[in-house]
């Protein structure tokens, strides 16, 4: 899973999708969804942090098991890079462009690591982190999709060749974020909730939280 996740990451960043993301906002959003919803959970499932700590013989920090912090930072990164100003800046600087991809991928890996390692993170925290992530992805996707005008200036003249107006391209990109992003994290949260309901012995711990 670890190496498959990295292979998908490489494919998302060097495949024709990467070149297409220069012309279409929807392709850029699709690229981010591949990184955050497919590659990141696979990399996290390989538990690279545990292997790294074992190799260096160091103990895990408490921050590594905080789903709420991970969900909050992931949300901040996603919202920041999809704001029109920050998004436009990625077309003006190679460093800013790669900072965008690295921050999206890194925070997604941290979030998925806390969601997968629910035993270390606690009882309820991963469920809440999944719900928060689902809500914020759905909200941002909906705002982009339902906006009355196109916000992303870099694509003002690049979408016509693909049979789309800038607004249609923006609506398609918002839908790509809205539906998959919302559903994937919601399913993860519901699976975590199901585990809680299947374990009555955890009720006292749940009540304390």
Buried (B, 14 or more C-beta within 10 A) or exposed (E): EBEBBBEBBEBBBEEEBBEBBEBBBBBBBBBBBBBBBBBBBBBBBBBBBEEEBEEEEEEEEEEBBBBBBBBBBBBEBBBBBBEEEBBBBBBEEEEBBEBBBEBBBBBBBBBBBBBBBBEEBBBBBBBBBBBBBBBBBBBBBBBBBEEEEBBBEBBEEBBEEEEBEBBBBBBBBBBBBBBBBBBBBBEBBBBBBEBBEEEEEBEEEBEEE
